[in-house]
Amino acid sequence: MISRGKEVKVFTGNANPALAGAICDRLSKKLGDCSVSAFADGEVSFTLGEPVRGADAFIVQSTCKPVNDNLMELLVMIDAMRRASAGRITAVIPYFGYARQDRKAKSRDPISAKLVANLITKAGADRVLTMDLHAAQIQGFFDIPVDNLFGAPLLAGYYIGKFGKGNETCMAVSPDVGSVARARAFAEKLDIGLAIVDKRRQKANSSEVMNIIGDVSGKRVILLDDMVDTAGSLCHAAEALLETGKAKEIYASATHGVLSGTAIDRIEKSPIKELVLLDTIPYPKDKPASIKIKYLSVASLFAEAIERIYEEVSISSLFE
């Protein structure tokens, strides 16, 4: 393996071409020439339209819905780059699907996140660049370097611009115990207090809010999570903060907007005034526009990371 390619080339699959294009704009690079389609039976068809021999190839591809199609596109693209003698191949995966299957929740369960890590590595990727893995230990599932960027600083910057830093009327809230570390770091950046919503999950994709740890009465609260899938947990937390906690206003933010099923309808009917998401996953094409959902771009952050990886300088400052 060549430690560094002779030039940067960025390619994209069909998962999030708009983000890939924005990354290239910030790198002052043209998006790589390739075509990803499907044969009549659904098999992935990939055509690479330019040489990558000796190049530092970056493949931008979130493994969002349709998860398996996008994952297969990524694997085929990596294999094609490797067979075309790319100097180094980095899989840029803004949203890493299967991340919630990181352990055996019950006997005879698969650990699908580890399987996907093995597939990406075996396909020929030399490193992975991602954002806000659902479980940080997934980095250890790979036998290649993994850079896991954080979305909270981007979200914190937005709210500092909106409400100011150290605003005593604001409070950060973790929607569950598992997100406390993320919410604490977020609260520190805004210099505001922290509360926690304690919930008990009864079954998959449903939750029952039990208690609120912290005083949010009369506060403008900002819920922070790593992803919004069906939005059930988020909306239930918002209702509890308003009804039980007597909060003044509810705002919410997350890195990944999966927005499955009736998520958008739930958000529209919830007491949440605004939901801020990062564009690691594009807004669903088959869903009506939402007046409550706002997107922030991660293109600048990923472009900076790509540039630093190519130059072989530290990217640790980007985690701040």
N, C-alpha and C positions, 0 to 999 in steps of 0.2 A: 504493500500500500504506500502510495506517495503521501507524505505528511501534508502537503499543500499543493493545490492545483495551480496552473499558470494563469488562470483567469476565472472570474465568477460568472456562472451561468445559472439563471433561475428558471425553473419550469413549474408548471401547475397541471393538476388533473381537473376534474369537473366539480370538486367539492366546494371550492371557494376561489374562483378565478379573479373576482374583483379584489380580494385581499392581495393575491399574488401580484396583480397589476399595480396596486398601490405601493407594495414593497419595492417593485422595480422602479417606479417613479422616484422614490426616495433614494434609491441607489444609482439613479441616472443610468439605468440599464434597460435594454429591451427584453421583454419576456421571451424566453426560449421558444424556438419553433418546434412544436410537437402537436400531435393529435391523439386524443383519447376518445374512443367510441366503443361500440359493442357490435358483435356479430348478431345474426338473426336469433341465435339460441341463447343470447345473453352473455357470451364470453367476452372478456375485455379485449379490445383491439387497440394497440398502441403503435404509433409511428413517430420516430424521432427524426425531425427534419433538418438537423444540423449536427456537425461533429462535436463531440465532447471529450475527445481524447486528451488526457492530461488536465482537463478543466476541473475546477471546484464546482461540482453540480449540487444545487439546492432544489429539492422537490417540495413545493408547498402544497400540502394536501391534508386537510382535516378529515378525520374518520367519523364524520357526522352522518346523519340520515341521508341516503340509504347507506348504513354503516358498512355492510359487507361489500357492496359495490365499490365504495370509496376506498376501503381497505385493499381490495384486490387491485384497483387501479394503482395504488401506491406501490404495492409489491411488484407489479408488472413493470412499472416505470423504473424502480430501483434495479431490477434485473436487467432491463434494457441498457441503463447507464453503465452498469458493471461490465456487460458484454461489449459495450462500445468503448471501454478502456478509460472511463472517467478517472481523473486523478484521485478525487475524494468525493463521496456521496453523503450528503446530509439530508435526512428526512425531516423537513420542517412540518410539524404536526401541531398547529395551533390548538386544536381540540383532539385529545386522544380518547377515542372510543374504547369501550370495554374496560375502562379504568375502574368502574365500580365493582367489577368482578376480580378483586385483588386478593381474595382469600376464600377459604372454604367456610361458608356460612353454616353449612350443615354437612353431614356425612355424604360422601360420594359426589360432591359438587366439583366442577372443574375450577381451575384458576385461570380464567380466560385471558386476563391481562398479561400473564406470564407467557401464554401461548402466542399472543399477538407480538409480544416483545421478541420471542424466538423467531417468528416468521419474518419480522422486519430485519433482524440481524442476519438470518440465513439468506435472505434475498440479496444481501450485499451492502446494506447501509453501513457507513463508517461511524456515523454519530447521529444523534437525534436532538432536535431543538423543538421544545414544546412549551406549553403555558399552563400553569395551575392544574397539575395532575390531581385527580380526585384523592389519591392516596400517594403521599410523597415517596413511600417505599418502593413504588413501581420503578423508580430510577435504578434500583438494585436488581430488577428483573432482567435488565439488559447487560450484555457483556461488552458493550461499546459505550463511549461517553454520552451522557445525557445532560443537556442544559434545560432546566425547568424554570422558565421566566415566571414572574408574578404579575398578576393583573391589578392587585390592590393599589399600587402606587399611581397607576393611571386613574383609577376611580377616586382615590383620595385627592388627586390634583383637581379633578372636576368639582368635587364638593367643597374644596378650599376656595375655588373660584366662585362657587355659588353661595356659600354661607360664611366663608372666612375661616381662619384657623383659630382654635381655642374658643369657639362659640359655645357659651355655657348653656344655651337653649337646645343644643344638639346632643344626641347620644348615639353611639354605634351599638348595634344589636346583632348578636350571633343567633341565627334561627335554630340552632341546635348545639349540643355540647361538642360535637365533632368539629365545628367550625370556629371554636373559641380562639385558637391560636391565630388564625387568619384575621378574625375580627379585632383581636387585641392589637395586632400590628397596625391595622387600619385606624383604630382609635388613637393610637400613639401618633400617627402621622397627622391626624386632624386635631390632636391635643384635646380630645373630648372623652367623656366617660364611656363605660362599657356595661351592657346588660346582656343577659342570656335567656333565650326561650328554651325551657325544658319541656320536651315532648316525649310521648311514648308511642312508638309506631306499632300499630295493630297488625298490619299486613302490608305487602308491597304496594307502593304508590298511594298510600294513605297514612295519615298521622293524626294523633290527637294531642293537642296542646294541653299540658298539665299545669305549668307554673311559669312565672317570670321572675328571674333572679336579678334584682336591681330595681331602682325606682325610676320609672320613665314618665311619671305623671307630669302632664303639661309640657313634655319635651317634644321636639322634632326629632324623630328617630330615623336612623338609616340602617336598614337591614343589609347585611353583606353575606353572600354565599358564593360558592365556586361555580355552581350551575343552577339553572332553572329548567327543570324537565317538564313535569305535568303542572307545576306551580302550586300543587296542593299544599305542601309544607309552607311555602312562602306566604300564601294567602291566609292560611290558618294562623300563622304567626302574626301577620298584620292585624287580623281580627282580634286576636288575644291582646295584642299591645294596645289596641284602641279601646276594647271593651273592658278588659281586666286591668290593664296597666294604666288606662286613662291618658294615653299619649295624645299629643296635640295633632301631629301630622305624621304620616308614614311615607317614607321613601325607601326604595329598595335598589340593590345593585348586585350584579354577578358577572363573572368572567364569561361564562358560556351560556348562551341562550338556546337550549335544546328545543324548548317550546313544543312538546309533544301533545297530541290529542287536543283537548279543550283548554290548553294552558292559556292561550291568548284571551279567550272568553272569560276565564276565571280572573285573570289580571284586570280586565276591563271592569268587571263587576266588584272587584275588591276595593278596600279603602286605600290602597296604594296610590299615591298621587303621581308618582313617576318611577319607572323601572329603567335603570341604566345598565346596558349590556355592552360588552366588547364584541367586536366583529370577528371573533374566531370562528363563528358559525353564521352563515348568511340567514337573513330573515326568511322564513318559509314562503316559497312562491305561491303555495296553494292557500295561504291564509290572508284574510283581509288586513289592511293596514291598521295599526294600533296607535291611538293618540297618546297612550301612556308610555310607550316604549321608545327609548332613545339609545342610539349606538355611538360608541367612541371607537376610534380606529386604533388598532395595535400595529399598524404598518410601520410606523417610525421605530418602534421598539424592536420589531423583528428585523428591520433593515439594519439597525445599529448592531444587533447581535450577529447577523450574517457577515457584516463588514469586519467585525472584530474576530470572528472565527476564521475568516479568510486571512486576515493579517496576523493571526496567531497571537493576539493580545488578550488580556483578561477581560471577561465579561461580568465579573462579580459586581461591579458598580451598577449594572443594569438590574440587579436584584433589589436595589434600594429604591 
